Amino acid sequence: MKEELADLLRQALQSLADSESLSLPESVDIQLERGRGSGHGDYASNLAMRLAKPVGKPPRELATALVERLPVHPHVDRAEVAGPGFINFFLTQDAANAVVERIHREAGEFGRSNHGAGERVIIEYVSANPTGPLHVGHGRGAAFGGALGNVLEAAGYDVHHEYYVNDAGRQIHILAVSVLIRYLEHRGEAIEFPANGYRGDYIHAIARDLEAEAGERYRITASELTDGLPADAHAGGDKERYIDALTDRARTLLGPTHYREIVDASIEAIRHDIEEDLAAFGVRYDRWFSERDLVETGAVERALQRLQAAGTLYEQDGAQWFRSTDYGDDKDRVVRRADGQTTYFASDIAYHLDKFERGFGRAIDVFGADHHGYMARVRASLAAFDHDTARLEFRLVQFAILYRGHERLPMSTRSGEFVTLRELREEVGNDAARFFYVMRRPEQHLDFDLELAKSQSNDNPVYYIQYAHARVCSVLRQMTDRGIDHDLDRGLGAIDRLSEDHEQLLLQTLGRYTEVVEGAAISHEPHQIAQYLRELAGGFHTYYNAHTFLVEDAALRDARLALIQAIRQVIRNGLGLLGVSAPDRM
């Protein structure tokens, strides 16, 4: 309806411009908002106030002229000028009733639009280092990114889902040497595990698989690996210095081929686990993009050469720095360390450059809240390449904190003490996990209550919504069991019989769904869908408790059945965007 009203205003504006030879801006963005109450109409537009200055007319005078030229529309009862120049539209009852027929006609497509007009958008999310299984903190980014992609696709955008695999750099070397030490332990070597190594059963599992495949291929002695190294933390030394020395020693002893085999086996095992875990969570990617490929294909070096040619790099203390302060960052950033190795940031520069060179009109990075400092430096690098930084948006996701009762559960990948996403899914199910993760803005703090997520009560929001869907299915089963035939056409023809307050409210709520989806896509806030579904489910449950659907009056019965089937369809469509199922029975 908003699009149709905008078209009416566009026609009225053009008619006024033609008759009075007005000079209009090249592009006119016609905005409509839901009315704030019955006296303000169903929709309101501030078009006259925004165009008053460029057109050269007082806002109320312009609004009045536009209202006088509005074409007749069967669903518009009247339009009025209000306040300083708002144009308020009052719709007919037929406009509200028409949504039920449209939902039945469009079914699973209802709520979709062409707002995005095929604009290509790349969403990067999760992108957890392949150094351990996904934990419940990563799950929130996965649920948010997947839902955001679904919502954007529903609004007409061409969406590409991508996972950036940090399979190069220091943390990968620490992972590899952690696996190597566990492998050597399994071969009988007694080695003190490094304080800064990766712990956890998953490291043992990778090491056992490595041993089963390689046998003695990577066997070195404990003394060869550790003699002469600086002290580790437990011996009063520096754990960072020790782990770097340990990885260097391992690379030297094993040689490039064998060391690369351990690195590859470690990364592949964890990446496979992550990919499998996310797929089971209903999150799938169009591409898994390798940082190591960026490095090995020379993409990082080419990006740095372009920055060098642009005069944005300089040398200091043996390292190479990017002048990010020239582009709004709070300090300059190292892109190549004194040892010649490029930094993670250098890879990020090349990766984001690659995103836009692949033709994406917009990029959305879903990062953990701890990556706040990365935003300015990444934008700075794009600005240095003369890219429009407004085309890159960051959404920061607060890690969810998991509680069992009053006990807060740990989430430390390095120590190995954490609850995995897989364990969460197994305990509360995919539906509860995905809904709980997206029911608030990602920037908001989230305490994930395990007991609430498992409860079958009205306090559990996902259960409350799914129960509304199942209740409709139950009514339809009762209809069949009682031998009642439902004539949908008769019901749609009798929608005007739905005059109860509960019915009118539900019709209005259904009519807002497409706007909610579009608004969630524009603002990149899928939680708006979750909030809408709770409202729709609440309206249905109230209606269910107050009225009988299978009444003797066939026309009224069919109209009510058509309404609740429409409610069921919208709940199913909305839950689908959030990656949540719509069960027929609870």
C-alpha positions in Angstrom: 0.0 0.0 0.0 2.9 2.4 0.7 4.1 2.0 -2.8 0.7 2.7 -4.2 0.3 5.8 -2.1 3.8 7.0 -3.1 2.7 6.6 -6.7 -0.4 8.7 -6.1 1.7 11.5 -4.6 4.2 11.2 -7.5 1.4 11.7 -10.0 -0.1 14.6 -8.0 3.3 16.3 -7.8 3.9 15.9 -11.5 0.4 17.3 -12.3 1.1 20.3 -10.1 4.5 20.9 -11.6 3.1 20.7 -15.1 0.2 23.1 -14.4 2.3 25.7 -12.5 5.7 25.2 -14.3 7.4 24.3 -11.0 11.0 23.2 -11.0 11.3 19.9 -9.2 14.5 18.3 -7.9 15.9 15.6 -10.2 15.1 12.9 -7.6 12.2 13.1 -5.2 12.2 10.5 -2.3 8.6 10.1 -1.3 8.4 8.8 2.3 5.3 7.4 4.0 5.0 6.4 7.6 2.3 4.6 9.5 -0.1 7.1 11.2 0.3 7.7 14.9 -3.4 7.1 15.7 -6.9 7.1 14.2 -7.0 10.9 14.0 -3.8 11.0 11.9 -4.9 8.5 9.3 -3.4 5.2 8.3 -0.3 6.7 6.6 1.3 10.2 6.6 3.8 11.9 4.3 6.0 14.9 5.0 6.6 15.4 1.2 5.2 19.0 1.2 7.4 20.1 4.0 10.5 18.7 2.4 9.7 20.2 -1.0 8.5 23.5 0.2 11.8 25.3 -0.1 13.0 24.0 -3.5 9.5 24.5 -5.0 9.0 27.9 -3.4 5.7 27.3 -1.7 4.6 27.3 1.9 4.3 23.7 3.2 0.6 23.7 3.9 -0.2 25.4 0.6 1.9 22.8 -1.3 0.3 20.0 0.7 -3.2 21.3 -0.1 -2.4 21.6 -3.8 -1.1 18.0 -3.8 -4.2 16.6 -2.0 -6.4 18.4 -4.6 -4.6 16.6 -7.4 -4.4 13.1 -5.9 -5.9 10.5 -8.3 -8.8 8.5 -7.1 -7.9 5.1 -5.6 -10.4 2.4 -4.5 -8.6 1.8 -1.2 -8.2 5.5 -0.2 -11.2 7.0 1.6 -9.7 10.5 1.9 -6.5 12.5 2.3 -6.2 15.5 4.6 -3.6 18.2 5.3 -2.6 18.3 9.0 -0.2 20.3 11.2 2.6 22.2 9.4 2.0 20.3 6.1 1.6 16.6 6.7 -0.6 14.7 4.2 -2.6 12.1 6.0 -4.2 9.2 4.2 -7.3 7.4 5.5 -7.8 4.0 3.9 -11.1 2.2 3.3 -12.1 -0.9 5.2 -11.7 -2.8 1.9 -8.0 -1.9 2.0 -7.5 -3.7 5.3 -9.6 -6.6 4.2 -7.7 -7.1 0.9 -4.6 -8.3 2.7 -6.1 -11.7 3.5 -6.8 -12.4 -0.2 -3.3 -11.2 -1.0 -1.7 -13.5 1.6 -3.6 -16.5 0.3 -2.6 -15.6 -3.3 1.1 -15.0 -2.7 1.5 -17.6 0.1 5.3 -18.0 0.7 6.1 -15.0 -1.4 4.0 -12.6 0.7 6.1 -10.0 2.4 8.7 -10.0 -0.4 9.4 -6.8 -2.4 11.7 -5.3 -5.0 13.0 -2.6 -2.7 16.6 -3.7 -3.2 16.2 -3.8 -7.0 18.9 -6.5 -7.4 21.7 -4.5 -5.6 24.6 -6.8 -4.9 25.4 -7.1 -1.2 28.1 -9.2 0.4 27.7 -10.1 4.1 30.7 -11.5 5.9 29.9 -13.0 9.3 31.2 -15.4 12.0 34.7 -15.6 10.4 36.0 -17.2 13.6 39.6 -18.2 13.5 39.9 -21.9 12.6 41.7 -22.6 15.9 38.8 -24.3 17.7 35.1 -25.2 17.6 32.4 -22.5 17.5 31.2 -21.5 20.9 27.9 -19.9 21.9 29.4 -16.4 21.4 29.9 -17.2 17.7 26.3 -18.4 17.4 24.9 -15.0 17.8 26.9 -13.7 14.8 25.8 -16.7 12.8 22.1 -16.3 13.6 22.2 -12.5 13.0 24.2 -12.7 9.7 22.0 -15.5 8.3 18.8 -13.7 9.3 20.0 -10.4 7.9 20.9 -12.1 4.6 17.4 -13.7 4.4 15.7 -10.4 5.2 17.7 -8.5 2.5 16.9 -11.2 0.0 13.2 -10.9 0.8 13.5 -7.2 0.1 15.0 -7.8 -3.4 18.7 -7.6 -2.8 21.2 -9.9 -4.4 22.9 -11.3 -1.4 26.2 -13.2 -1.2 27.1 -14.9 2.1 30.8 -15.2 2.9 33.0 -16.6 5.6 36.6 -15.2 5.8 38.9 -18.0 7.0 41.9 -16.6 8.9 44.1 -19.5 7.9 47.3 -17.5 7.9 49.4 -15.8 10.5 50.6 -16.4 14.1 47.5 -18.0 15.6 47.6 -20.8 12.9 51.2 -21.5 13.9 50.2 -21.7 17.5 47.4 -24.1 16.5 49.8 -26.3 14.5 52.4 -26.5 17.3 49.6 -27.3 19.8 48.6 -30.2 17.6 52.2 -31.3 17.1 52.8 -31.5 20.8 49.7 -33.6 21.4 50.8 -35.8 18.5 54.2 -36.3 20.1 52.6 -37.0 23.5 50.6 -39.8 21.8 53.9 -41.1 20.4 55.4 -41.3 23.9 57.2 -38.0 24.2 56.9 -36.1 27.5 56.6 -32.4 26.7 55.4 -29.6 28.9 52.4 -28.1 27.1 52.9 -24.4 26.3 51.0 -21.9 28.5 49.9 -20.1 25.3 48.9 -23.2 23.4 45.4 -24.3 22.4 43.9 -26.8 24.8 40.8 -28.8 24.7 39.7 -32.3 23.5 39.5 -31.1 19.9 43.3 -30.7 19.8 43.7 -34.3 21.0 41.3 -35.5 18.3 43.2 -33.8 15.5 46.4 -35.2 16.9 45.0 -38.7 17.0 43.8 -38.5 13.4 47.2 -37.1 12.4 48.9 -40.0 14.1 46.6 -42.6 12.5 47.4 -41.2 9.1 51.1 -40.3 9.4 52.5 -42.8 12.0 56.1 -41.7 12.8 56.3 -39.2 9.9 56.5 -36.1 12.2 58.3 -37.7 15.2 60.9 -35.5 16.8 62.1 -35.7 20.4 61.1 -33.5 23.2 64.7 -32.3 23.7 65.0 -31.4 20.0 61.9 -29.3 20.2 62.4 -27.5 23.5 66.1 -27.5 24.5 67.6 -24.0 24.5 64.2 -22.1 24.2 63.4 -19.2 26.4 61.5 -20.0 29.6 57.7 -20.4 29.3 55.3 -18.6 31.8 55.2 -21.5 34.3 59.0 -21.2 34.6 58.9 -17.5 35.1 59.3 -16.5 31.4 57.2 -14.8 28.8 54.6 -17.0 27.3 54.4 -15.0 24.0 58.1 -15.2 23.5 58.2 -18.9 24.3 55.4 -19.9 21.9 56.9 -17.9 19.0 60.3 -19.6 19.6 58.6 -23.0 19.9 56.8 -22.6 16.5 60.0 -21.4 14.9 61.8 -24.5 16.2 59.1 -26.8 15.0 59.1 -25.3 11.5 62.9 -25.8 11.3 62.9 -29.4 12.6 60.0 -30.6 10.5 60.9 -28.7 7.3 58.5 -26.7 5.1 56.7 -29.8 3.6 55.9 -31.7 6.8 55.2 -28.5 8.8 52.7 -27.4 6.1 51.0 -30.8 6.3 50.4 -30.4 10.0 49.1 -26.8 9.4 46.8 -28.0 6.6 45.5 -31.0 8.6 44.8 -28.8 11.6 43.0 -26.1 9.6 41.0 -28.5 7.6 39.8 -30.5 10.6 38.6 -27.4 12.4 37.2 -25.7 9.3 35.3 -28.9 8.4 33.9 -29.0 11.9 32.8 -25.3 11.7 31.2 -25.7 8.3 29.3 -28.8 9.5 28.2 -27.1 12.7 26.9 -24.0 10.9 25.1 -26.1 8.2 23.4 -28.0 11.0 22.4 -24.6 12.4 20.9 -23.6 9.1 23.7 -21.2 8.1 25.3 -21.8 4.7 27.8 -19.7 2.8 28.3 -19.0 -0.9 32.0 -18.9 -0.4 34.6 -19.7 2.2 37.3 -17.1 1.5 40.9 -18.1 2.4 43.2 -15.5 3.9 46.1 -17.7 2.9 45.0 -17.6 -0.7 45.2 -13.8 -0.5 48.8 -14.0 0.7 49.9 -16.8 -1.6 48.4 -15.3 -4.8 50.1 -12.0 -4.1 46.9 -10.1 -3.5 48.2 -8.7 -0.2 51.4 -7.5 -1.8 49.6 -5.9 -4.7 47.3 -4.0 -2.3 50.3 -2.7 -0.4 52.1 -1.7 -3.6 49.1 0.4 -4.6 49.1 2.1 -1.2 52.9 2.6 -1.6 52.4 4.2 -5.0 49.7 6.5 -3.5 52.2 7.6 -0.9 50.2 6.3 2.1 52.9 3.9 3.4 56.1 4.8 5.3 58.9 3.0 7.1 59.6 3.3 10.9 61.4 1.1 13.4 62.0 -1.4 10.6 58.3 -1.9 10.0 56.0 -0.6 7.3 53.1 1.6 8.3 49.9 2.8 6.7 49.0 6.5 7.2 45.5 5.6 8.4 45.3 8.9 10.5 45.1 10.7 7.2 41.7 9.1 6.7 40.2 9.4 10.1 41.8 6.7 12.2 43.2 7.5 15.6 46.7 6.2 14.8 48.7 4.8 12.0 48.8 1.0 11.5 51.5 -1.5 10.8 51.0 -3.5 7.6 54.4 -5.2 7.6 56.4 -6.1 10.7 60.1 -5.8 11.1 60.6 -9.5 10.3 59.0 -8.9 6.9 55.7 -10.7 7.6 52.6 -8.8 6.7 50.0 -8.3 9.4 46.4 -9.4 9.7 45.4 -5.8 8.9 47.3 -6.0 5.6 45.2 -9.1 4.7 42.1 -7.2 5.7 43.0 -4.4 3.4 43.4 -6.8 0.5 40.2 -8.6 1.3 38.0 -5.6 1.5 39.6 -4.2 -1.7 38.7 -7.6 -3.3 35.1 -7.4 -2.2 34.5 -4.2 -4.1 36.5 -5.2 -7.1 34.2 -8.2 -7.4 31.4 -5.8 -8.1 29.5 -5.7 -4.8 27.6 -2.4 -4.4 27.6 -2.8 -0.6 29.5 -4.8 2.0 28.3 -5.6 5.5 30.8 -6.9 8.0 29.3 -8.6 11.1 32.1 -8.4 13.7 32.2 -9.2 17.4 32.1 -6.2 19.7 35.7 -6.6 20.5 36.5 -5.6 16.9 35.3 -2.1 17.4 38.7 -0.7 16.7 38.9 -2.3 13.3 36.2 -0.2 11.8 38.1 3.0 11.4 41.2 1.4 10.0 39.4 -0.7 7.4 37.4 2.4 6.3 40.7 4.3 6.1 42.2 1.7 3.8 39.2 1.9 1.4 39.4 5.7 1.4 43.0 5.4 0.4 41.9 3.4 -2.6 39.3 6.2 -3.4 36.4 3.8 -2.6 33.2 5.3 -1.1 33.4 4.2 2.6 29.7 4.6 3.0 29.3 1.4 1.0 30.9 -0.5 3.9 28.8 -1.1 7.0 29.8 -2.7 10.2 27.4 -4.4 12.6 29.0 -5.2 16.0 27.6 -8.2 17.8 27.8 -8.5 21.5 28.8 -12.0 22.6 25.9 -13.8 24.2 26.5 -14.8 27.8 25.2 -18.2 28.7 23.5 -19.0 32.0 22.3 -22.2 33.5 20.2 -21.0 36.3 22.3 -18.4 38.1 25.6 -20.0 36.9 27.5 -18.2 34.1 29.2 -20.7 31.8 32.8 -20.1 30.6 33.8 -19.4 27.0 37.5 -19.4 26.5 38.8 -21.0 23.3 42.4 -21.0 24.4 41.8 -22.7 27.7 39.4 -25.2 26.2 36.7 -24.3 28.8 33.7 -23.2 26.8 30.2 -24.3 25.7 30.2 -25.1 22.0 27.5 -24.0 19.6 26.8 -27.7 18.9 26.2 -28.3 22.6 23.8 -25.4 22.8 21.9 -26.7 19.8 21.7 -30.1 21.2 20.3 -28.8 24.5 17.8 -26.1 23.4 17.3 -26.9 19.7 18.1 -24.8 16.6 14.8 -22.9 16.8 15.2 -21.5 20.3 18.9 -20.7 19.7 18.3 -18.8 16.5 15.3 -16.9 17.8 16.9 -15.9 21.1 20.1 -14.7 19.2 18.1 -12.4 17.0 15.3 -11.1 19.2 17.3 -8.0 20.2 19.6 -5.6 18.3 23.0 -7.2 17.9 24.7 -4.4 19.8 22.6 -5.0 22.8 23.8 -7.2 25.7 22.3 -10.7 25.6 22.0 -13.1 28.6 21.0 -16.4 27.1 18.8 -18.2 29.6 19.0 -21.9 28.9 16.0 -22.8 31.1 13.8 -20.2 29.4 14.8 -21.4 26.0 13.8 -24.9 26.8 10.5 -24.0 28.5 7.1 -24.6 26.9 5.5 -21.5 28.3 4.2 -18.1 27.1 7.4 -16.6 28.6 9.4 -18.4 25.9 9.0 -16.1 22.9 9.8 -18.7 20.2 7.4 -21.2 21.8 4.7 -18.6 22.0 5.0 -17.8 18.3 5.3 -21.4 17.1 2.3 -22.3 19.3 0.2 -19.8 17.4 1.1 -21.5 14.2 0.4 -24.9 15.7 -2.9 -23.7 17.1 -4.2 -22.7 13.6 -3.2 -26.2 12.4 -5.1 -27.7 15.3 -8.3 -25.7 14.3 -8.0 -26.9 10.8 -7.6 -30.5 12.0 -10.8 -30.1 14.2 -12.6 -28.8 11.1 -11.6 -31.9 9.1 -12.5 -34.2 12.0 -16.0 -32.7 12.3 -16.5 -33.1 8.5 -16.7 -29.3 7.9 -15.7 -28.1 4.4 -13.9 -24.8 4.1 -14.9 -22.7 1.1 -11.9 -20.2 0.8 -13.6 -18.2 -1.9 -16.7 -17.8 0.2 -14.5 -16.8 3.1 -12.6 -14.2 1.2 -15.9 -12.8 -0.1 -17.1 -12.5 3.5 -14.1 -10.8 5.0 -16.2 -7.7 5.7 -18.0 -9.9 8.3 -14.9 -9.7 10.5 -16.0 -6.7 12.5 -14.9 -7.8 16.0 -12.1 -5.6 17.5 -9.7 -8.6 17.7 -10.3 -9.3 14.0 -9.8 -5.6 13.0 -6.6 -5.5 14.9 -5.3 -8.7 13.3 -6.2 -7.4 9.8 -4.2 -4.2 10.5 -1.2 -6.2 11.9 -1.2 -8.5 8.8 -1.2 -5.4 6.6 2.0 -4.2 8.2 4.1 -7.3 7.5 5.6 -6.3 4.1 6.5 -2.9 5.6 8.2 -4.6 8.6 10.3 -6.8 6.3 11.3 -3.8 4.2 12.1 -1.7 7.3 14.2 -4.6 8.7 16.1 -4.8 5.5 16.7 -1.0 5.3 17.9 -0.7 8.9 19.7 -4.1 8.8 17.7 -5.2 11.9 16.1 -8.6 11.7 15.0 -8.3 15.3 12.1 -6.2 13.9 10.7 -9.4 12.4 11.0 -11.2 15.8 9.1 -8.3 17.5 6.4 -8.3 14.9 5.9 -12.0 15.1 5.4 -11.8 18.9 2.8 -9.1 18.4 1.0 -11.1 15.7 1.1 -14.3 17.8 -0.2 -12.3 20.9 -3.1 -10.9 18.8 -3.9 -14.4 17.6 -3.8 -16.0 21.0 -6.2 -13.3 22.4 -8.5 -13.9 19.4 -8.4 -17.7 19.9 -9.3 -17.4 23.5 -12.2 -14.9 22.9 -14.0 -16.3 19.9 -15.1 -19.6 18.3 -13.9 -20.2 14.7 -16.0 -23.2 13.7 -19.4 -21.4 14.1 -22.6 -22.5 12.4 -22.8 -19.4 10.2 -20.9 -20.8 7.2 -19.9 -17.5 5.7 -18.6 -16.1 9.0 -16.8 -19.4 9.7 -15.1 -19.4 6.3 -14.0 -15.8 6.8 -12.5 -16.5 10.2 -10.8 -19.6 8.8 -9.4 -17.5 5.9 -8.1 -15.0 8.5 -6.3 -17.5 10.7 -4.9 -19.3 7.8 -3.4 -16.0 6.7 -2.0 -15.5 10.1 -0.4 -19.0 9.9 1.1 -18.1 6.6 2.7 -14.9 7.8 4.1 -16.6 10.9 5.6 -19.2 8.7 7.1 -16.7 6.4 8.5 -14.5 9.2 10.0 -17.4 11.1 11.5 -18.7 7.9 13.4 -15.4 7.5 14.8 -15.9 11.0 15.8 -19.5 10.3 13.2 -20.9 12.6 10.7 -23.7 11.8 6.9 -23.5 12.0 5.7 -26.8 13.5 2.1 -28.0 12.9 2.0 -29.6 16.3 3.6 -28.6 19.7 
